[in-house]
């Protein structure tokens, strides 16, 4: 099992913060790179998941600065499952490669294109794809400004991918795009961006305080004419107004939004917020939108909510069948969306309200009697304790006696009692 200590041992480092720098050096040398791959495979043979998610999240991620939250396995399965089989896939916020690895495990012969900003994450990303012998291009830089400081080409070989550096990032269109961008991260929307292909249809840019729709539109632009994208975002993108409302409206009018899937809160390691998976398709034959409220599709483990395989199966079955299920999903017409002013907040369309059972009068009377009995007992106990109090002088004692007498009278007035019964305290 690849624990933090074992990973550090394999990389021959004492402190985890050295890992990225050590990997950079090793990856440049084919012999050292392949020896390291062999050593890792002696410890772990399951290539279907990202070995470094927790290692990187705990030791290297920048939650405050770069809003880095690594995607939980259950949400990865849903986001990938809605995309199906593909020959090419792009991930514009690839991190260490969790989403791309999932796509690869389901489409091992496909070509993969990744972009990642973090200097620390890129070496792990190259490692993860090369050890799996993947055909890929990895661009190290800013997906929003489209400025890249390095581009790497990975080519499938006999056992592990070869790695070479390219001069420029290639133009690329993918059959599928999968993304978990940093949530509501500030960015710098330049006016000239409105002339770019990815933004010009929308006339406005995402606000500088929240780049969510900037990432979404950048990913959408990378799809080919029949492509599909799934993107994981905070719920705010479903209902926030101003520029985001205008972009959301235009996306719906262009008939690209296919489904909205609300996922549980507390599913991520570093944030409690619930997320939604938006599914967008370039070519749709219907104008309705499928809404799924999967907020309770999870199992609680400690402080986390875990989306397990049976939860994933239920969500993906509903997407495949595109069906309305009571208190879980609804296929909503474009007319209803328009009537709600293009607000996509899931509770507007999927009613999950469960009315509480009204207790019988007998149960209510029984509860009242129980409450009365507890109140009476508390008064009795308090009055008894008051009798045991002794003042330090006669004046204070008289004040204490007066208060105790007043309390007794109030207690007798409060509780219901049988005729002739007195509350005997003094």
N, C-alpha and C positions, 0 to 999 in steps of 0.2 A: 504493500500500500504506500502511495506517495504522500507521506506526511511532509510538513514543512522542514523538519530536520533531515529527512531522507533526500528531499530535493536539494537542500543546501549541501549535503554530503556529496551527491552526484555532481553538483556544479563546483565542488571543492571550494566552498566559501564558508565563512564563519557567521556572517550576518546577512540576512535576507535582502537588505537594500543594495548589496553588491550584485545581485542576481542578473539584473538587466545588462550591466556593464560586462559581466563575465560572459553572458550569452552572446553579446555583440562580437566579442573577440573570437569565440568558438565558432560561430556561424560563418565567419569569413574563411575558415579553413575547412576544406571538404573532409579531410581525414579526421580532424578533431570533431567535426560536426557529426560524422557518421559513428564515430566511437561513442559519443555522448548519446546518440539515438539508441545504439545497441544497449548501453548501460541502463537507460530508462526502460527499455522494453523487457529487460530482465526483471524489473520490479512491477511493471504494469503492462498488460497486454490488451486491455479493453480500450480501443481507440474511438469508441462511440461518443465520448464526452470530453470536455475540456478538463484536463488534470489540474490546471492552475487557477481555477476560478477562486476558490477559497484562499489559496496561497497569495494570489495577487490582491484580492479584495482586502485581506487583513494586513498585508505588508506594504503594498505599493499604490493602491488606488487613491485618487484625490477626490473625495466626496464633496468637499467644500468648494474647491476651485474648478474642477472639471465635471462635477456632478456624476462621477462614475459609480454606477450601480450595475453589478454583474447579474445577468439574467438567470433566474432560477430554472431548474431543469423542466418543471411542469409547464411553465409559461413558454419556454423554448419549444417544447413539443407541440403546443397549440399553434404558436406563430409559424412554425415550420410545416405543421400538418395541413394547414389551410392552403398551402402553396402546391403541394403534390409533387409529381415527378417533373424534373427540369433538366435541361442541358447546360444551363448557365445560371449563375446566381451572383448577386452583388450584396455586399454588406458595407454600408458607408460609415458605420461606427462599430468596427469589428472587435475592439478590445483585444483580448487574448485569443478570440476565435470561437467562443462557445456556440453562437448561432450558426456560423459557417461550418463548424464541425458537425452539427446536427444535420444541416443540409447535405453535407458530404456523405454522412453515414446512410442517408436515404437515397443519395444520387452520386455514387462513387466515381462515375465516369464523367461527371460534369466539370465545367470550367468555373473557377471561382475568382471573383474580383473583390478586393477588400480595401477599405480606407480606414486609417486610424491616426489620430492626432498625437496620442501620448508617446513620448520617447521611451518610457518604461515598458509600455505594453507591446510595442512593435516587435522587439526581439522574441517575446513569448509567442506572438502571432506567427512569425516566420517559423519558429521551432515547431509549433503545433501543426502547421500545414505541411512542412517539409518531411516530418517524421511519418506522416500519413501518405506520402508520395502523391501529393495533389498537384494538378495543373492550376496555377494561380498567378495573379498579379496583385501585389500589395503596395499601396501608395501611402507613404508616410507624410501626413500633412493635414491641412485644414479643409474639411469637406465643404464648408460654407463659402470660404473665399476662393476655393479651388487652387490654393497654393500648396505645392508639395515639395518637400526638401529631399526626398529620396523615393525611388520606385524600384521594386524588386520583382523579378520574374522567377517563378518556380516552375520547373518542368519535370514532369513525371519521368522517372528513370527505372532501373531494374528493381531497386528497393526503396530508396528515398529520393525525394525531389532534389534536383540540382538548384542552386541559387545563384542568380546573377543580377547585377544592378543595371537598370535602364536609364537613359538620359531624360526621357519625358514620359508622362503618364499617357497611355494609349486611350483613344476614344473607345467607349464601350457601351453596348446596350445589352441588357440581360433579360432572360425570360422571367426570372423572379428576383425580387429584392426583399431582403429581410433586414429589419433595423430595430435597434433599441438605443436611440440617441439619448444624450444627456438631457434630463427633463428641465424645461423652462430655463435654459442657460442663456444669459445675455449674449448679444452679438452686435455687430456693426452693420446695419443695413445701408449700403451705399446706393445712391439714386441710380447709378449706372447699371445696377443689377436688374432693374426693371426691363432693360433691353435684352437680357439673356433669355434663352429659350425656356429655361426652367421656371421663370417668373413672369414672363411677358403676358401670359393669358390672364393674369390675376390682378393686374393694375396697381396692387398694393403689396408691400412687403410685410413679413411678420414683424411685430413690434420689437424694438431693441432690447426690451426686458425679457422676451420669451422667444427663443429660436425654434420652437417645436415645429411650426409650419414651414420654416425655412428648410429644415431637415426633410420633412415630408415631401415638399415639392422638388427638392434636389434628388431624392430617391425616385420619385415618380417620373422625373425626366429621364432617368437611366433605364426605364423599362422599354422593351421593344413594343411594337404595335399591338401585340396580343398578350403583353406581360401582366403579371400579378405581383402585388406588393403587400406584405404584412408589416406593420410598424407598431411598436409598443410605446404608448404615450400616456401622460397624466390625463385625468378626466376633464381638466379645464379646457382642452382643445374641443370638447364636444359642445360647449355652451358659451365660452367667452366671446364678447362682442368686439366692436371696433374693427380693426384690420383683420383679426382672426375670424370674426364673423363673416366678413366679406369673402375671405379665402374659402371658408367652409361652404358658403352659399354657392360659390363658383364651382367648387369641386362636385357638389351635388348636381348642379345644373349641367355640368359636363358629363354626368352619369358615370363617374369613376368610382364612387364609394359603394362598395358591395355589402359590407357587414361591419358591425360594431360589437365587440365582445368585451364586456366588463369583467375584469378578473378580481380576485380577492385582495383585500388589503393585507399588510404585514407578510407579503410573500417574498419580498426582497430582504437581503441581509442588512442593508444600510438605510432603508427608508420604510416607513409604515404606510405610505400612501397607496391607494388602489390604482391600478392602471387599466387601460383599455387597449385592446388590439384592434386596429383599424385595417380592414382588408380593402384594397383598391385594385380595380381591374381596368386595363386600357380598353378592352372590348367587351361590352356587356349586352345581353339580349333582353334584359328586363330593367325597369326603372325603380323597382322597389329596393328597400334596404332591410337586411336581416339584423335584428337586435337580439343579443343574448345577454342575460344577466347571470353571470357565473360567479357572482360575489361569494356565494356560499359553497362553491365547488372546491372544497379544500378539507384538509385534516389538520387540526391544531396540534402542533408539537412545540411545547414550551411557549416561547414568545412568537414563534413563526407559524404562518399558515402555509401548508404544503399542498400543492396541486399534484395529486397522485394520478396514476395511469387510468383508473376508472373515471376520474373526473375529466381527464383529457379525452377519453373515448366518447363520453357523453357530449362534450362540446363539439368535437369534430363530426360526430354523427349528425348532430343538429345542423351544422354548417352544410354537410354533404346533402342532406335531405331537404334543406332549406324549408324548415317547417316551424309553425307556431306551436309552442308547447305552453300550457297554462303555467303561469308564474315563473317561466324560464326564458321563453323566446317569443318573438313576434316578427312576422314579415310585414313591413310597414310601407304603404303606398307613398309615392312622391307627393300626392295631394295632401296627405296627412302631415308630411314633413314640412311642406310649404305653410300649412295652417298653423304650425308651431314655429313659424318664422325661422326655419332651418336650424332650430335648436335640436341637438342630438342627445341631450341628456337622457340616459337610458330609462330612468323611472317614468318619463313621460309616455313611454311606449310599452314597457313590460311591468305590469302590476304584480308585485311580489307580496303585497300586504296580506297578512294572515290575521283575521279578527280573533281577539281573545275570547275564550269561552266564558259566557256570563254565568256566574255562580247562582245557585238556587237561593231563595229566601231563607231556607233552613240553614244553608251553609253560611250566609251572611250573619244570621242571628247567632249561630254558633261561634263565629269569629269575633263578634262583638262581645259576647259573654267572656271569651278567652281574654280579650284585651282588657275588659273591666276587671277581671280577676287579677291580672298582672298589675294593673294600676293600684288596686286595693292593697295588694301584697307590698308594693313599693312604698305606699304611704305608711303602712303598718311598720315596715322595717325602718323607714326614716324617722317616724315618731318615736320608736323605741330607742334609736340612737340619740335622739334629741334629749330624751329623759336622762340619759347617762351623762350629759354635759353638766359640769359644775363650774360656776363662775369664781373669780378670785376675790370678789367683794360682794356685799349685800346689794348694792345698787345695780351692778351688772347682773347679778342673779335674778333680781326682779325683772329686768329687761328680758332676760332669757326666758323666764317663766311666762311673761306676757306673750312673747313670740311663739312659744310652744303651744300656749292656749289658743292663739289665733290660728296657728297651723292646724290644730286639731279641729277647730270649728270649720275651717275651709275644707278639710278632708271629709268631714261628716256631710257637708253640703254637696261635695262632688260625687261621691260614689253612691250608686243605688243600693238601698238596703230594705230589709223587711220592716213592716210596721212595728214600732216600739224598740227596734234595734238601735244601740248607740255604739259609737266607736270609742272603746274604753282605752284611753292612753294615759291619763293622769290619775 
